[in-house]
Amino acid sequence: MRGVVRWFGIVMLVAGVGLLGWVGWQYYGTGIASNKAMGEAEKSLRQQWRTPAPNSAATSAPTSGKAFVLLRIPRFGADWEKPVVEGVDPDDLARGIGHYPETQLPGQPGNFAIAGHRITHGSPFRKLLDLRKGDLVIVETQDAVYTYELDGSPRDLTVKNTDSWVLDPVPGKRQAPTKSIITLTTCQDLFHSPDRSVAFGHLIKVSKKA
């Protein structure tokens, strides 16, 4: 009987250590890997913009899983800049902030919608709920810089992950878009949650790059 109890205790100890290791990797290990990947993607994208391939088009469709624009949010600090990759699958969000493929591109009439983690994988949207109405979100592409102004705080709007209306060209309305907007989404809770915090913004400035 004592042997069984001892064996059970060892199994539980090993399981506990394994669980702690998994939690540590999720919260710290994935951050190290993702921050490295985001830094490399940012450098690679800027290099690509400086030396575009022959016959490449600045307005070409983004490639799934690849960074295609850069995002800056001044409230997060002057040095805060993250790549936005095409797609919102787990692998995509491990490389940066993800763009919902069914939504529009920056500057186009309609909804440029993006998502990012609040915890794990570099936590690019860790402070998203600190944003307020009037804060700026800047999106840089190969040929232009688009500045959006938030219409509200993501703290004020929570939806289910199945509420796809927030991704509509005109959120919640079945009509053709005439304006360019941005939608930011992230987990409502720091820990796993099906709810999403959402903020909308509208385009206020376009600066063409030389």
SEVO-294189 format. One record per residue: residue number from 1; residue in three letters; x, y, z of N, C-alpha, C, O in turn. Coordinates in steps of 0.1 Angstrom, whole numbers, plus 2048, in hexadecimal, padded with zeros to 3 digits. Last residue first. Layout:
PT     n   res   npx   npy   npz   capx   capy   capz   cpx   cpy   cpz   opx   opy   opz
PT   NUM   ala     X     Y     Z      X      Y      Z     X     Y     Z     X     Y     Z
...
//
This chain:
PT     n   res   npx   npy   npz   capx   capy   capz   cpx   cpy   cpz   opx   opy   opz
PT   210   ala   84C   A4F   60B    853    A53    5FF   859   A46   5F8   85F   A47   5EE
PT   209   lys   82B   A46   616    83A    A45    617   841   A49   60A   83C   A45   5FF
PT   208   lys   80F   A59   61F    816    A51    615   825   A52   617   82A   A5C   61B
PT   207   ser   7FA   A58   639    807    A5E    635   80E   A55   62B   812   A4A   62F
PT   206   val   7DA   A5F   644    7E2    A56    63B   7EE   A5E   637   7ED   A69   631
PT   205   lys   7C4   A60   660    7CF    A66    658   7D6   A5B   650   7D7   A4F   654
PT   204   ile   7AF   A53   66C    7AF    A62    66C   7BA   A68   664   7BA   A74   661
PT   203   leu   799   A38   66D    7A5    A3E    667   7A4   A4D   667   79A   A53   663
PT   202   his   78D   A2D   68D    78B    A32    680   797   A39   67A   79F   A3E   682
PT   201   gly   788   A0F   6A1    78D    A1C    69F   78B   A20   690   788   A18   688
PT   200   phe   77C   9FA   6BC    77C    9FE    6AE   782   A0C   6AD   783   A14   6B7
PT   199   ala   785   9DE   6D0    784    9ED    6CE   784   9F0   6BF   78B   9E9   6B8
PT   198   val   77C   9C3   6E6    77D    9C9    6D8   77D   9D8   6D9   776   9DE   6E1
PT   197   ser   783   9A5   6F6    782    9B3    6F7   784   9B9   6EA   78E   9B5   6E3
PT   196   arg   771   986   6F6    77B    98F    6F0   778   99D   6F3   76D   9A2   6F3
PT   195   asp   76E   966   706    76A    974    704   775   97C   6FE   781   979   700
PT   194   pro   779   94E   70E    772    94F    700   76E   95D   6FD   76B   960   6F1
PT   193   ser   799   94E   71D    78B    952    71D   785   952   70F   78C   956   706
PT   192   his   7B5   949   731    7AD    944    725   79E   948   727   798   945   731
PT   191   phe   7BE   968   741    7BE    959    740   7B4   955   735   7AD   95D   730
PT   190   leu   7B7   982   73F    7C5    97E    73D   7C6   970   73B   7CF   96B   734
PT   189   asp   799   987   72B    7A0    983    737   7AE   980   734   7B2   97C   729
PT   188   gln   794   98C   710    78F    995    71A   795   993   727   797   99D   72F
PT   187   cys   7AC   98B   6F6    7A5    984    701   7A0   98E   70B   7A8   997   710
PT   186   thr   7A6   9A4   6DC    7AF    99C    6E4   7A6   994   6EF   79A   997   6F0
PT   185   thr   7A6   9B9   6BF    7A0    9AF    6C8   7AA   9A8   6D0   7B5   9A6   6CB
PT   184   leu   79E   9D6   6AD    7A8    9D0    6B6   7A1   9C6   6BF   797   9C9   6C5
PT   183   thr   798   9E3   68E    792    9DC    699   79D   9D4   6A0   7A4   9CD   69A
PT   182   ile   794   A01   67B    79D    9F6    680   796   9F0   68C   78F   9F7   694
PT   181   ile   787   A0D   65C    787    A0C    66A   791   A01   66E   796   9F9   666
PT   180   ser   77E   A23   642    788    A19    646   789   A19   656   78B   A23   65C
PT   179   lys   75E   A25   633    769    A2A    63B   772   A1F   63F   76E   A13   63E
PT   178   thr   74A   A18   626    74F    A25    61F   75B   A2A   627   761   A33   622
PT   177   pro   73D   9F7   621    746    A01    628   749   A0D   620   74C   A0C   614
PT   176   ala   71C   9EE   61C    729    9EF    616   731   9FA   61E   72B   A04   621
PT   175   gln   70C   9DC   637    70C    9E7    62D   71B   9E8   628   724   9E4   62F
PT   174   arg   700   9D1   651    702    9CB    644   701   9D5   639   6F6   9D8   633
PT   173   lys   711   9D5   66F    708    9DB    665   70B   9D4   658   716   9D2   654
PT   172   gly   725   9CD   681    717    9CC    685   70D   9D1   67B   701   9D1   67E
PT   171   pro   73E   9E0   673    73A    9D7    67E   72C   9D8   682   727   9E3   686
PT   170   val   742   9DF   653    73C    9E9    65C   737   9E1   667   72C   9DB   666
PT   169   pro   74F   9C6   64E    755    9D2    648   74F   9DF   64F   757   9E8   651
PT   168   asp   751   9B2   66D    74A    9B7    661   750   9C4   65B   756   9CB   663
PT   167   leu   75B   9AB   685    764    9AA    679   75D   9AF   66C   764   9AF   662
PT   166   val   746   9AB   697    751    9B5    699   75B   9B5   68D   763   9BF   68C
PT   165   trp   737   995   690    733    9A2    68B   73E   9AD   68D   73E   9B7   685
PT   164   ser   73E   97E   69C    746    982    691   742   98F   68B   748   994   682
PT   163   asp   73F   971   6B8    738    97D    6B4   740   983   6A8   748   98D   6AA
PT   162   thr   74D   95D   6C4    745    959    6B8   73E   966   6B2   737   964   6A8
PT   161   asn   759   966   6DA    761    963    6CF   75A   95F   6C2   760   95F   6B7
PT   160   lys   744   981   6E7    747    973    6E6   750   971   6DA   750   978   6D0
PT   159   val   750   9A1   6F2    748    998    6EA   74C   98A   6EB   757   987   6F0
PT   158   thr   752   9C0   702    755    9B2    703   74B   9AA   6FB   73F   9AB   6FC
PT   157   leu   75C   9E0   705    755    9D7    6FC   75A   9C9   6FD   766   9C6   6F9
PT   156   asp   76D   9EE   716    75F    9F1    716   756   9E8   70D   74A   9E9   70E
PT   155   arg   787   9E9   712    782    9E5    71F   772   9E6   71F   76C   9E0   727
PT   154   pro   78E   9F5   6FA    78A    9E7    6FA   785   9E1   707   77E   9D7   708
PT   153   ser   77F   A15   6F8    788    A0C    6FE   784   9FE   6FC   778   9FB   6FD
PT   152   gly   778   A26   6D8    775    A22    6E6   780   A19   6EB   789   A16   6E4
PT   151   asp   782   A2E   6C1    775    A33    6C4   771   A30   6D2   767   A35   6D7
PT   150   leu   7A4   A36   6B9    79A    A2D    6BF   78D   A34   6C3   78D   A40   6C8
PT   149   glu   7B0   A3F   699    7AC    A44    6A7   7A1   A3B   6AD   797   A38   6A6
PT   148   tyr   7CB   A36   684    7BD    A35    688   7BC   A3A   696   7C5   A3A   69E
PT   147   thr   7E0   A3D   669    7DE    A40    677   7CF   A3F   67A   7C6   A46   674
PT   146   tyr   7F6   A2D   654    7E8    A2F    657   7E6   A32   666   7EA   A29   66E
PT   145   val   80E   A32   63C    80C    A31    64B   7FE   A35   64E   7FA   A40   64A
PT   144   ala   819   A20   61F    812    A2A    626   812   A27   635   814   A1C   63A
PT   143   asp   826   A0A   612    825    A17    60B   81E   A22   612   81D   A2D   60D
PT   142   gln   827   9F4   623    833    9F7    61B   832   A05   615   83D   A0B   613
PT   141   thr   818   A01   642    819    9F8    637   825   9FB   62E   82D   A05   632
PT   140   glu   810   A06   663    819    A09    658   81A   9FE   64E   81C   9F2   652
PT   139   val   7F8   A13   678    7FB    A07    66F   804   A0C   664   800   A14   65C
PT   138   ile   7F1   A1E   698    7F8    A21    68B   7FC   A14   684   802   A0B   68A
PT   137   val   7D9   A2A   6AC    7DF    A1E    6A8   7E4   A20   69A   7DD   A24   691
PT   136   leu   7D3   A40   6C8    7D7    A3E    6BA   7DC   A30   6B8   7E3   A2B   6C0
PT   135   asp   7B7   A48   6DD    7C4    A43    6DB   7C7   A3F   6CC   7BD   A3C   6C5
PT   134   gly   79C   A4D   6DE    7A5    A58    6D9   7B3   A53   6D7   7BB   A5A   6D1
PT   133   lys   794   A39   6F9    78F    A40    6EE   799   A4C   6EA   79D   A53   6F3
PT   132   arg   7B1   A26   704    7A5    A2E    706   7A1   A34   6F9   7A8   A34   6EF
PT   131   leu   7C2   A08   710    7BF    A12    706   7B2   A19   708   7A8   A13   70E
PT   130   asp   7C4   9F3   721    7C7    A00    726   7C4   A0C   71C   7C4   A17   720
PT   129   leu   7C0   9DC   714    7B4    9E2    71B   7B7   9EF   721   7AE   9F5   727
PT   128   leu   7D9   9D6   70A    7CF    9DB    701   7C3   9E2   708   7BE   9EC   704
PT   127   lys   7F0   9CC   715    7EB    9D9    71B   7DF   9DE   712   7DC   9EA   713
PT   126   arg   7F5   9B5   706    7F4    9B4    714   7ED   9C0   71A   7E6   9BF   724
PT   125   phe   7F9   9B0   6EB    7ED    9B8    6EF   7EB   9B7   6FE   7DF   9B8   702
PT   124   pro   80F   99F   6EA    810    9AC    6E3   804   9B6   6E7   806   9C2   6E7
PT   123   ser   81B   988   6F8    811    991    6FE   810   99E   6F7   811   9A8   6FE
PT   122   gly   82D   974   6F1    831    982    6F0   828   98C   6F6   82B   997   6F7
PT   121   his   81E   95C   6F7    822    960    6EA   826   96E   6E8   822   975   6DE
PT   120   thr   80A   967   713    811    95D    70B   815   963   6FD   80F   96D   6F9
PT   119   ile   7EE   97E   713    7F8    977    71A   7FE   96C   710   7F7   969   707
PT   118   arg   7E1   98A   6FE    7E4    992    70A   7EE   98B   713   7F5   992   71A
PT   117   his   7E6   988   6DB    7E6    982    6E8   7E8   98C   6F3   7EF   996   6F1
PT   116   gly   7D1   997   6C2    7DE    995    6C8   7DC   98F   6D6   7D1   991   6DC
PT   115   ala   7C3   9A0   6A2    7C2    99A    6AF   7D0   997   6B4   7D9   996   6AD
PT   114   ile   7B1   9B7   68C    7BD    9B0    690   7BB   9AB   69E   7B2   9AF   6A6
PT   113   ala   7A2   9C4   66E    7A0    9BE    67C   7AC   9B6   67F   7B1   9AD   677
PT   112   phe   797   9DD   65D    7A4    9D6    65E   7A4   9D1   66D   7A7   9D9   676
PT   111   asn   77B   9E1   64B    77F    9DE    658   78D   9D7   658   78D   9CB   654
PT   110   gly   775   9FB   632    771    9EF    639   779   9ED   646   77E   9F7   64C
PT   109   pro   78A   A06   619    77C    A07    61F   779   9FA   626   779   9F0   61F
PT   108   gln   7AD   A03   623    7A1    A00    61A   794   A03   621   793   A03   62D
PT   107   gly   7BF   A08   638    7BC    A13    62E   7B0   A10   625   7AB   A19   61F
PT   106   pro   7C9   9E6   63A    7CA    9F4    63F   7C7   9FE   634   7CC   9FD   629
PT   105   leu   7B1   9CF   62C    7BE    9D3    62F   7BF   9E2   634   7B5   9E9   632
PT   104   gln   794   9BE   63B    79B    9C6    632   7A9   9C9   636   7AD   9C7   641
PT   103   thr   78F   99B   644    78D    9A9    646   796   9B1   63C   79F   9AB   636
PT   102   glu   796   981   643    78A    984    63C   787   993   63D   77D   998   637
PT   101   pro   7AE   97E   653    7AF    97E    644   7A2   983   63D   7A3   988   632
PT   100   tyr   7B6   992   66D    7AB    989    669   7AB   989   659   7A8   994   654
PT    99   his   7D8   992   676    7CD    999    66F   7C3   98E   66A   7C6   984   665
PT    98   gly   7E9   990   696    7E3    98A    68A   7D8   993   684   7D0   999   68B
PT    97   ile   809   998   6A3    7FA    99B    6A3   7F5   996   696   7FB   997   68B
PT    96   gly   81F   97C   6A4    81C    98A    6A5   80D   98C   6A6   805   983   6AA
PT    95   arg   822   961   6A4    82C    969    69D   82A   978   69E   832   980   69A
PT    94   ala   80D   955   6B0    81A    953    6B7   825   95C   6B0   830   95D   6B6
PT    93   leu   7F9   95A   69F    7FA    963    6AA   806   960   6B3   809   969   6BB
PT    92   asp   7FE   945   68D    800    952    688   801   95C   694   80A   965   694
PT    91   asp   7F9   92E   69C    806    930    697   809   93E   692   814   944   694
PT    90   pro   7DD   932   6A1    7E7    932    6AC   7F5   934   6A7   7FD   93C   6AD
PT    89   asp   7D0   949   688    7D2    93B    68D   7DC   93C   698   7E4   946   699
PT    88   val   7CC   960   67A    7CA    960    689   7CA   952   68F   7C5   950   69A
PT    87   gly   7DD   972   65F    7D7    966    665   7D6   968   674   7DD   96F   67B
PT    86   glu   7FA   982   658    7ED    97E    652   7E8   971   658   7EF   967   657
PT    85   val   807   997   673    808    98C    669   7FA   988   664   7F0   98C   66A
PT    84   val   817   9B4   67C    80A    9AD    67A   80B   9A3   66F   80F   9A6   664
PT    83   pro   830   9BB   694    82C    9B7    686   81E   9B2   687   81A   9AC   691
PT    82   lys   832   9D8   6A9    830    9CA    6A7   82C   9C7   699   825   9CF   693
PT    81   glu   840   9EF   6C0    83D    9EC    6B2   83C   9DD   6B0   845   9D6   6B4
PT    80   trp   849   A06   6D6    840    9FB    6D4   83C   9FA   6C6   836   A03   6C0
PT    79   asp   858   A1C   6DC    85F    A11    6D6   856   A05   6D3   85B   9FB   6CD
PT    78   ala   847   A2D   6EA    84C    A32    6DD   853   A26   6D5   854   A27   6C9
PT    77   gly   829   A1E   6F8    837    A22    6F8   83D   A25   6EA   838   A1F   6E0
PT    76   phe   80F   A19   6F7    817    A0E    6FC   826   A12   6FC   82E   A0A   701
PT    75   arg   804   A2F   6EA    802    A2E    6F8   80B   A23   6FE   80D   A23   70A
PT    74   pro   80A   A2A   6CE    812    A34    6D6   810   A32   6E5   81A   A34   6ED
PT    73   ile   80D   A0E   6BE    803    A14    6C7   80A   A1D   6D1   810   A18   6DA
PT    72   arg   813   A00   69E    818    A08    6A9   80C   A0E   6B1   802   A13   6AB
PT    71   leu   819   9E5   689    810    9EC    691   817   9F4   69C   820   9EE   6A3
PT    70   leu   820   9DE   666    825    9E0    674   81B   9E8   67C   815   9F1   676
PT    69   val   818   9C3   64F    818    9D1    654   81D   9D2   662   81F   9C7   668
PT    68   phe   81F   9A8   64B    81D    9B1    63F   81B   9C0   643   81C   9C8   63A
PT    67   ala   82B   988   653    829    996    657   828   99F   64B   830   99D   641
PT    66   lys   81A   96A   64B    825    973    649   821   981   64E   816   986   64C
PT    65   gly   803   95A   64C    80E    957    655   81A   961   654   823   95F   65C
PT    64   ser   7FC   95E   62A    7F8    958    636   804   955   63F   80E   94F   63B
PT    63   thr   805   97D   61B    807    96E    61B   804   969   629   808   96E   633
PT    62   pro   7F0   997   60E    7FA    992    618   7FA   982   617   7F0   97C   614
PT    61   ala   7EE   9A2   5EC    7E7    99B    5F8   7F2   996   601   7FC   990   5FD
PT    60   ser   7FD   9C1   5E4    7FB    9B3    5E2   7F5   9AD   5EE   7F7   9B2   5F9
PT    59   thr   804   9DC   5E5    7F7    9D9    5E8   7F3   9CA   5E6   7E7   9C6   5E6
PT    58   ala   81E   9DE   5DC    81C    9E1    5EA   80E   9DD   5EE   80B   9DA   5FA
PT    57   ala   82B   9C4   5C7    821    9CE    5C9   81E   9D1   5D8   81C   9C7   5DF
PT    56   ser   849   9BC   5B5    840    9BA    5C1   836   9C6   5C2   83A   9D1   5BE
PT    55   asn   85B   9BF   5A1    84D    9BD    59D   844   9BA   5A9   838   9B6   5A7
PT    54   pro   875   9B3   5B6    871    9B8    5A9   862   9B4   5A6   85E   9A9   5A8
PT    53   ala   870   9B8   5D9    873    9AF    5CE   86E   9B6   5C1   865   9BD   5C1
PT    52   pro   87D   9D5   5EB    872    9CC    5E6   876   9C4   5DA   87F   9C8   5D2
PT    51   thr   88E   9DF   601    893    9D9    5F5   888   9CF   5F0   889   9C3   5F0
PT    50   arg   87F   9EA   616    88A    9F2    610   88F   9EC   603   893   9F4   5FA
PT    49   trp   86D   9D6   61B    868    9E2    616   873   9EB   610   870   9F2   606
PT    48   gln   87E   9C2   625    876    9C0    619   871   9CC   613   871   9CE   607
PT    47   gln   886   9CF   63C    890    9CC    632   889   9C9   625   88E   9CE   61A
PT    46   arg   86E   9CE   64A    874    9DB    647   87F   9D9   63C   880   9E2   633
PT    45   leu   86B   9B2   64D    861    9BA    646   867   9C8   641   865   9CC   636
PT    44   ser   881   9AB   65D    880    9A6    64F   876   9AE   647   879   9B0   63B
PT    43   lys   87B   9B9   675    887    9BC    66D   886   9B7   65F   88A   9BE   655
PT    42   glu   863   9AC   67C    863    9BA    67A   870   9BE   671   86E   9C6   668
PT    41   ala   86C   991   67E    862    995    674   862   9A4   671   860   9A8   666
PT    40   glu   87D   993   694    882    98F    687   879   993   67C   87D   997   671
PT    39   gly   86A   99A   6A8    875    9A3    6A5   87B   9A0   697   87F   9A9   690
PT    38   met   85A   984   6A8    854    991    6A4   85F   99B   6A0   85E   9A2   697
PT    37   ala   86B   970   6B1    865    96F    6A4   860   97C   69F   861   980   693
PT    36   lys   871   97A   6CA    87C    978    6C1   876   978   6B3   87C   97E   6AA
PT    35   asn   858   978   6D5    85E    985    6D4   86A   985   6CB   86C   98E   6C3
PT    34   ser   854   95C   6D4    84B    965    6CC   852   973   6CB   851   979   6C0
PT    33   ala   867   952   6E7    867    94E    6D9   85F   958   6D0   864   95B   6C5
PT    32   ile   85F   960   6FE    86D    961    6F9   86D   95D   6EA   873   965   6E2
PT    31   gly   845   956   701    848    965    6FF   855   967   6F9   857   970   6F1
PT    30   thr   847   93C   705    841    940    6F9   844   94F   6F6   845   953   6EB
PT    29   gly   853   93D   71F    85A    937    713   854   93C   706   85C   93F   6FD
PT    28   tyr   83F   949   72F    84C    94F    72E   853   94A   721   858   952   719
PT    27   tyr   826   93C   72E    827    94A    733   834   950   730   835   95D   72E
PT    26   gln   82C   922   725    821    92A    71F   823   938   722   821   941   71A
PT    25   trp   841   919   736    843    91B    728   839   924   721   83C   92D   719
PT    24   gly   833   919   74E    83E    921    74D   842   924   73E   845   92F   73A
PT    23   val   820   905   749    81C    912    74C   827   91C   74A   825   927   744
PT    22   trp   832   8EF   746    82A    8F3    73B   825   901   73D   825   909   733
PT    21   gly   83D   8EE   75F    846    8F0    754   83E   8F5   748   842   8FE   741
PT    20   leu   827   8E8   76E    82E    8F4    771   837   8F8   765   838   904   761
PT    19   leu   822   8CE   764    818    8D9    762   81F   8E6   764   81C   8F0   75D
PT    18   gly   839   8C0   76C    836    8C2    75E   82C   8CD   75B   82E   8D5   752
PT    17   val   835   8C2   788    841    8C8    782   83F   8CA   773   842   8D5   76E
PT    16   gly   81E   8B2   78A    81E    8C0    78E   82A   8C8   788   828   8D3   784
PT    15   ala   826   899   780    81C    8A1    779   81C   8AF   77D   81A   8B8   774
PT    14   val   839   893   795    83E    895    787   833   89D   77E   837   8A5   776
PT    13   leu   827   892   7AA    832    89B    7AA   837   89E   79C   839   8AA   798
PT    12   met   816   87D   7A2    811    88A    7A4   81B   895   7A4   819   8A0   79F
PT    11   val   829   868   7A2    822    86B    796   81D   879   797   81E   881   78E
PT    10   ile   830   868   7BE    83A    86B    7B3   834   86F   7A6   838   879   7A0
PT     9   gly   818   860   7C9    81E    86D    7CC   828   871   7C2   829   87D   7BF
PT     8   phe   815   846   7BF    80B    850    7BB   811   85E   7BE   80F   868   7B6
PT     7   trp   82B   83A   7CC    82B    83B    7BD   821   846   7B8   824   84D   7AF
PT     6   arg   822   83C   7E6    82F    842    7E2   82F   844   7D3   833   84F   7CE
PT     5   val   80B   82C   7E5    80A    83A    7E8   816   842   7E4   815   84D   7DF
PT     4   val   817   814   7DE    80D    81A    7D5   80C   829   7D8   80B   831   7CF
PT     3   gly   826   80F   7F5    82C    810    7E8   823   817   7DE   828   81F   7D5
PT     2   arg   813   80C   808    81C    818    809   823   81A   7FC   826   826   7F7
PT     1   met   808   7F4   800    800    800    800   809   80D   800   806   816   7F9
//
